[in-house]
Amino acid sequence: MSDAAGPGAGSSTAAAELDARDELAHRRKDFVLDDGTVYLDGNSLGALPRSVPARLAEVVEQEWGRLRIRSWSESGWWSAPERIGDRIAPLVGAGEGQIVVGDSTSVNVFKAVVGAVRIARGEDAEHGVGPSPAARGSGGRDEILVDAATFPTDGYIARSAARMTGATVRAVPVSGMGAAAGANTAAVLVNHVDYRTGELHDLRSLTADVHRAGGRVVWDVCHSAGALPVELDAYEADFAVGCTYKFLNGGPGAPAFLYVRRELQPRFDTPLPGWTSHADPFAMSDGYVPAEGAVRGRVGTPDILSMLALEESLKVWEGVAVSAVRAKSLALTDFFLQQLHAYVPDGRAGRLRLRSLTPEAHERRGSQISLLCETEGHDGTDVAEELMARLHERGIVGDFRRPGVLRFGFTPLYTSFGDADRAAKVLAELVHARGDG
Ligand SMILES: *Cc1c(COP(=O)(O)O)cnc(C)c1O
């Protein structure tokens, strides 16, 4: 391998020094990874924690195989959604009893948005069903604001939730959402970190703005849970939803989580009142009476195998402070960009240009770097797609998103500075070969 440009061997020394000082470096051994691959796609599917296969085998063979139905009580299956919610809670700045695990992010977005609209209008569980006259009419809070750059599922679900609640959806860039929230705003649905650009939004100030306008806010924390401090309680988020298969490493399709702020729980009128959210599910009664607390966010029978795999995965967080994860995430992304700039000065190689879409400012950066590929006079979609395919061949695993975006997710629990340097170096070689060639 010949270095096309830049500090070459010296950079490996810099990476080695950073790795030697990394207080999270020892966590890498808790994951199944191979040294031939630099895995920078943990923002899409987190790596497998090493202890999960044995735990899953135990759940299947012992709890399902031998105890069978007794496991609902004896193995703690029934209470798993709240128990695991409490395990996630400290990672997102939530006190106990406010998070329930289950269903997908998409389904939880639906519960939260409808719940938020009902609360904002005073049509909620405490005030009785049906629109209260005071909340309808001219000042009727019939608008839902949605992050204009949202991950698509959130927007689709919000539109359906709007139709069902007689509201309309307005897509607004997050930078303008605080100002856009007004007397007509029922709910605001926003991504904490933009999945495409990696931009981190200000949860505290936007939540305060929405509250000042009398609306309720639903935060989608899919790309921040497990990557950076979220502070749901301190910043008074109303609802939050997140997935567990990205930075929380819960496994493919692992169940998502729903946070409902404690003060709002009595008013949370779920649009999916399944029997497991009933105050007395085994009474099997005709009338629905919602349970108190986080349980109210449940729908049906929990998917125990995925849920218990997630529970085991969360053990890698024992003794890990989210602040340390955040510090390393910022150091890793800074280092990756610095090395890339050294290897590809100005991000230019002939006709090819790489431009970071991820904000430089730490307070606006998630745990990924998104590079937009542009070629003179053309959009770089094809080039980016091809570059990512080549990167995969060379053992650097990131992903590609339209239009022309190369995404590299940095998971501080298992990504090293050596990984960041290697990824930058290989990317630079490919960029030079393509742009200068
Ligand atoms: C990953 C992601 C989702 C995924 O939704 P699922 O229902 O789990 O498929 C939703 N929203 C955002 C912002 C995401 O990043």
PDBQT file of the ligand as one rigid body, heavy atoms in Angstrom, charges set to zero:
ROOT
HETATM    1  C1  LIG A 501     -33.330   3.714  12.576  1.00  0.00    +0.000 C 
HETATM    2  C2  LIG A 501     -34.418   4.698  12.689  1.00  0.00    +0.000 A 
HETATM    3  C3  LIG A 501     -35.746   4.297  12.710  1.00  0.00    +0.000 A 
HETATM    4  C4  LIG A 501     -36.081   2.858  12.529  1.00  0.00    +0.000 C 
HETATM    5  O1  LIG A 501     -37.425   2.556  12.700  1.00  0.00    +0.000 OA
HETATM    6  P1  LIG A 501     -37.862   1.020  12.845  1.00  0.00    +0.000 P 
HETATM    7  O2  LIG A 501     -39.274   1.070  13.101  1.00  0.00    +0.000 OA
HETATM    8  O3  LIG A 501     -37.017   0.454  13.947  1.00  0.00    +0.000 OA
HETATM    9  O4  LIG A 501     -37.497   0.347  11.563  1.00  0.00    +0.000 OA
HETATM   10  C5  LIG A 501     -36.722   5.267  12.883  1.00  0.00    +0.000 A 
HETATM   11  N1  LIG A 501     -36.399   6.575  13.029  1.00  0.00    +0.000 NA
HETATM   12  C6  LIG A 501     -35.100   6.989  12.998  1.00  0.00    +0.000 A 
HETATM   13  C7  LIG A 501     -34.764   8.433  13.179  1.00  0.00    +0.000 C 
HETATM   14  C8  LIG A 501     -34.079   6.064  12.818  1.00  0.00    +0.000 A 
HETATM   15  O5  LIG A 501     -32.823   6.468  12.782  1.00  0.00    +0.000 OA
ENDROOT
TORSDOF 0
